[in-house]
């Protein structure tokens, strides 16, 4: 049985990557923060007693479920908003903020010129924009495999699909990203 300190350390270690994954999915910083917080609370409430080596897979599955729940709630909320706004056409429609990208962090121990740092930040913004444009399942598989560093079996378990589907989603995502980045003049 894992200790409370081990759980806290685990949650601190996955926080940043989980936030970025949620941000790509929901495209809103505040909502992404709420999604990550809900996922962490669910892990702590329901699975804190599980062995620590099970937490990464459990957390990924919980995070994906919370993201899916968010979209289900949003769909119902949008339906009611549309129906109610039809009754009162004088109200202005509130639009959501566009996806705000995170500032990139420089590499530790390396002194870079301002031009190099700006170029790297611009490239990261382009990559993040292209990742955000991927279809949901491709983006989910790509982020789990290459950002979360999960293997194919772990990703398949977290996504609730076969290993072959994970490979297909990742392959399509990398080909789409490569073509989109090449079209935008980004060479890695």
ABEGO torsion letter per residue (X at the ends): XBBAAAAAAAAAAAAAAAAAAAAAAAGBAAAAAAAAAAAAAAAAAAAAABBAAAAAAAAAAAAAAAAAAAAAAAAAAAAAAAAAAAABAABBBBBBBBBBBBBBBBBBGBBBBAAAAAAAAAAAAAAAAAAAABBAAAAAAAAAAAAAGBBAAAAAAAAGBBAAAAAAAAAAAAAAAAAAAAAAGBBX
